[in-house]
């Protein structure tokens, strides 16, 4: 009778060949992230409708919001060589602190050789198949002591988007891909942390991450197409910043205006005969200050308003939401906000952040901005993407961004002109 010992060498060879296969793939698809916190990242394809985008994925503790700023550089060790990925307008990137991931688009110029595929399970179907998959073998490529290795283990549980597993994890392994062996080593999750008290490792299930990336990508694309028609770059001597077009209530109808900050377009620029130079829809446009235009600037509130005429040929306009500040409710204080801007005098960019709080006329929020962002519209996602304020600056003491409430702007315009809806 044949015994297990008779197959021992063959079993060892099989295990060794699987590990070598994973390691060979991992050398081209995994990297060590060399930031304040050292961790692991990996390159994979994320399906978006009928296309894929190539991305770097890792845990949000390894690459946090501070690194997702224009001009910031992400240092990686890839194929034993130092590689630098610069955050710029050409890259899509996003972070989710609930799902614990950071995503940065990879461009052809980054010269990444290979990418993992993901296994986009339907979570309900997956739970029904738990008996089939729960003890499946997994593999995790990682850099515990600076050298790429692969460790194996088993899935123990998947619940509320969290994967619990038995894989041995070393230092610097946060952000590693969790690969499902019986699914052609596709990514099933991202490793998060070791729970010392429970003696179990946790990762985030890949399906909600993939869905969130796809949703954010499509949202940014939609907002970008709108912003191209409603946002512009102001170009004055020594100044290059952001402005936007919107409709405001005037008597029983609306008038169309250009809004920006007073420190971008001030009173001296509003003298009749002066010309305001804009960059709109990738072309230069000039708006002449005439008697026909209503123009107003308030230095203390830091805003400027210029009426837009039919002859200016502006294609689209944002709408405002001033009632939001009349009786604010706590449920909105963590709302997502959107900020279309032209940072560093560059291309149009869409930033997505979170509303923190407001005090009198000031709005405070967490979002990526940069030089040249002043004058951009603060748009509230859960209010039909209406404008609730104008972005002004960053507060030095805590880095929070600060803007001016549209309600206070409208109150000021009403006082000056008698505008009342």
C-alpha positions, 0 to 999 in steps of 0.5 A: 500500500502506498503511504504519504511518505512515498509522495513527500518529495512530490508534495514539497516540489509542488508547494515549492513550484507554487511559491516560485510561481507567485514570487515570479509574478510578485516581483513584477506586480508588488512594491515596497513603499518607502514613506514615513511608514514603510509598507507594501503596495501592489499594481492591479487592474480595476474594471470600470464599465468596459475598460480597466485602469491600472492602479497602485493599491495599498492601505490608507495608513501607508499612503495617507491624505498628506501624500495625495497632494499635487507635486508630492512624490511617492517613493517605491522599491520596485524590482530592487530599484528606486522608483518615484511616482509624482502626484499630478493632474494626469493621475486619478487617485482616491482614498477611503478611510472606511475601506482602508485603502489608497489608490493611485493611477499608474501611467504608461510612463511609470514602466510597470511590467505586470499587474494582478487581476482582481476577483470581483465577487458578489458578496452575497453569492460569496457568503452562500459559498462560504463552505466552499471557499472559507478554508481556501489557501491564500498567499501574501507577497510581502517585504517583512525584512526588506526582501520580497517573500511569499507566505501562505495561509487560509481564509477563516471568515469574511464578514462586513467586508473584512477578511480574517485569515491565518497567513503569517505576516511580518513587519512592513507588510501592511498594504500587501495583496491577499491572493486566492490560490484556487482563483489563479492567484487573483487579488481577493483583498488588501492586508490591513493589520494583525489583531494581537488580542484575537491572534488573527490577521485582517484585510479588506475584501476587494469587491467594495474597494473596486466598486468604490474606486469605479464609482469615484472615477466615474463621479470625477469624470462627470464632475470634470465635464461639468466643471470644464463648462462652469469653471475658469482660470483667472490670469492677471499680472502676477496672479493665476487662480480659479473662478466659476460661473453660476446663477444667483437669484435676482428679483423674480429670476436669476442673473449669471455671474462670475465669482472668485476671491477679492485677493484674486480680482480686487476693486482695482480690476473692476474699473470700467474699461479694464479687461479680465483675462480668463482661460476657459475651455482651453482657450483664452477669453477676455471680459471687459468691465462695462457699465452694463455689468453689475460688478461688486467686490468685498475685501473683508469677506474676500469675494468678487462678483462680475455679471456675465452677459449673453455675449460672453458665450459661457456654456453652463452655470452652477446653481447655489445652495444658500439655505443650507446654512439657515438651519444646519443639521449634524447629519450634513457635517460629514458630507462629501464636498467637491472642489474644481480648481486650477492648482499651480496654474496647471490643468483643471482638477477635481478634488473630493473631500469632507465638510468639517464645520462652519463658523459664522461666514467661514466654512472649514473642510478637509480637501486637497487644494494648492496654490491657484485654488483660491476662488474655486466653488465649494460644491456639496455632493448631497445637495445636487452638486450645488455651490455652498461657498468659495474656496479661500485658503488653508488655515496654517495652524491645522492645515484645514481648508477654509472658504466663504459661505454663499449665504453671506455673499448673497446677504452682502449682494442684497444689501448693496443692490437690493437683490431679493428673490 
